[in-house]
Amino acid sequence: MRAAAGLDWLRLHDPRHACATFLLVSGASPRTVMKVLGHSQIGLTINTYAHVLPDIERAAVDEAAKHIFG
């Protein structure tokens, strides 16, 4: 089915990784993401499924620098 849809590059859990990442980027709490994915341990959610996007990382560092340096 994946090949027929032209998605043979897509692995089984890729949509779960994307879901977790984009929920976090959208401002959902890690606990909420954990619940959406059906995990019992928040560590699994954060360490396995949530990926830091470069733009989000840069924004977080810039925001922290504003608080430190004014």
Residue frames relative to the residue before (quaternion, step in Angstrom):
aa qw qx qy qz dx dy dz
M 1.0000 0.0000 0.0000 0.0000 0.00 0.00 0.00
R 0.6350 0.5262 -0.3435 0.4494 3.59 0.98 -0.79
A 0.6676 0.5026 -0.3019 0.4589 3.57 0.89 -0.94
A 0.6496 0.5210 -0.3167 0.4543 3.59 0.97 -0.84
A 0.7015 0.4338 -0.2567 0.5038 3.57 1.13 -0.64
G 0.4963 -0.6656 0.4226 0.3633 3.59 1.29 -0.04
L 0.5834 0.5885 -0.3553 0.4326 3.56 1.23 0.48
D 0.2284 0.8158 -0.5109 0.1458 3.59 1.07 0.60
W 0.5866 0.5685 -0.3601 0.4507 3.62 1.25 -0.26
L 0.6161 0.5786 -0.3323 0.4187 3.60 1.22 -0.49
R 0.2667 -0.7624 0.5707 0.1482 3.56 -0.75 1.09
L 0.7243 -0.4836 0.2932 0.3943 3.55 -1.26 0.52
H 0.7962 0.3230 -0.1688 0.4830 3.62 0.79 -0.94
D 0.3725 0.7455 -0.4842 0.2663 3.63 1.20 0.05
P 0.6600 0.4940 -0.3416 0.4512 3.66 0.86 -0.74
R 0.6192 0.5311 -0.3486 0.4616 3.63 1.08 -0.61
H 0.6331 0.5179 -0.3265 0.4737 3.58 1.00 -0.82
A 0.6647 0.5002 -0.2971 0.4687 3.58 0.91 -0.93
C 0.6320 0.5373 -0.3313 0.4496 3.59 0.93 -0.86
A 0.6782 0.4907 -0.2948 0.4608 3.59 0.81 -0.99
T 0.6717 0.5076 -0.2999 0.4487 3.56 0.85 -0.95
F 0.7283 0.4382 -0.2597 0.4583 3.58 0.76 -0.97
L 0.5813 0.5396 -0.3852 0.4718 3.61 1.11 -0.46
L 0.6659 0.4919 -0.3044 0.4712 3.59 0.93 -0.87
V 0.6425 0.5178 -0.3169 0.4676 3.58 0.96 -0.85
S 0.6800 0.4923 -0.2802 0.4655 3.58 1.07 -0.72
G 0.6321 -0.5770 0.3188 0.4073 3.56 1.27 0.01
A 0.4297 0.6843 -0.4827 0.3377 3.60 1.22 0.12
S 0.4895 -0.6521 0.4869 0.3132 3.57 -1.04 0.71
P 0.6233 -0.5385 0.4006 0.4012 3.59 -1.14 0.50
R 0.6229 0.5409 -0.3439 0.4485 3.61 1.03 -0.72
T 0.6402 0.5153 -0.3226 0.4696 3.60 1.02 -0.78
V 0.6466 0.5114 -0.3148 0.4704 3.57 0.95 -0.88
M 0.6093 0.5553 -0.3381 0.4540 3.57 1.02 -0.82
K 0.6821 0.4894 -0.2820 0.4644 3.57 0.92 -0.94
V 0.6404 0.5293 -0.3243 0.4522 3.60 0.96 -0.87
L 0.7250 0.4261 -0.2426 0.4837 3.59 0.95 -0.87
G 0.4645 -0.7167 0.4193 0.3078 3.58 1.26 -0.17
H 0.4021 0.7155 -0.4777 0.3134 3.57 1.13 0.59
S 0.3645 -0.7149 0.5490 0.2337 3.56 -1.21 0.52
Q 0.7436 0.3107 -0.1823 0.5633 3.59 1.27 -0.33
I 0.4301 -0.7197 0.4806 0.2570 3.58 -0.71 1.05
G 0.5743 0.6037 -0.3731 0.4080 3.59 1.13 -0.58
L 0.6245 0.5296 -0.3352 0.4660 3.57 1.02 -0.75
T 0.6519 0.5233 -0.3131 0.4507 3.55 0.91 -0.92
I 0.7393 0.4319 -0.2370 0.4591 3.56 0.71 -1.08
N 0.7463 0.4371 -0.2399 0.4409 3.59 0.77 -0.99
T 0.7570 0.3840 -0.2070 0.4866 3.60 1.07 -0.61
Y 0.8285 0.3101 -0.1153 0.4518 3.55 0.80 -1.00
A 0.6997 0.4505 -0.2880 0.4738 3.60 1.07 -0.48
H 0.0880 -0.8020 0.5908 0.0018 3.55 -0.68 1.12
V 0.4051 -0.7104 0.5226 0.2412 3.56 -1.01 0.86
L 0.2664 -0.7460 0.5905 0.1546 3.54 -0.82 1.01
P 0.6022 -0.6160 0.3627 0.3555 3.62 -0.89 0.87
D 0.6680 0.5002 -0.3197 0.4486 3.63 0.87 -0.83
I 0.6523 0.5064 -0.3070 0.4731 3.57 1.02 -0.78
E 0.6272 0.5304 -0.3269 0.4673 3.57 1.01 -0.80
R 0.6622 0.5053 -0.3014 0.4640 3.59 0.90 -0.93
A 0.6489 0.5160 -0.3164 0.4611 3.59 0.94 -0.85
A 0.6527 0.5135 -0.3169 0.4581 3.60 0.97 -0.80
V 0.6562 0.4966 -0.3050 0.4794 3.57 0.97 -0.85
D 0.6455 0.5179 -0.3186 0.4623 3.59 0.96 -0.82
E 0.6549 0.5102 -0.3073 0.4652 3.58 0.98 -0.85
A 0.6438 0.5051 -0.3173 0.4792 3.59 0.98 -0.82
A 0.6456 0.5253 -0.3197 0.4528 3.60 0.96 -0.82
K 0.6061 0.5484 -0.3538 0.4547 3.61 1.05 -0.69
H 0.6873 0.4789 -0.2836 0.4668 3.57 0.93 -0.86
I 0.6829 0.4833 -0.2829 0.4690 3.58 1.05 -0.73
F 0.8199 0.2751 -0.0971 0.4925 3.55 0.79 -1.07
G 0.5210 -0.6827 0.3863 0.3366 3.55 1.27 -0.12
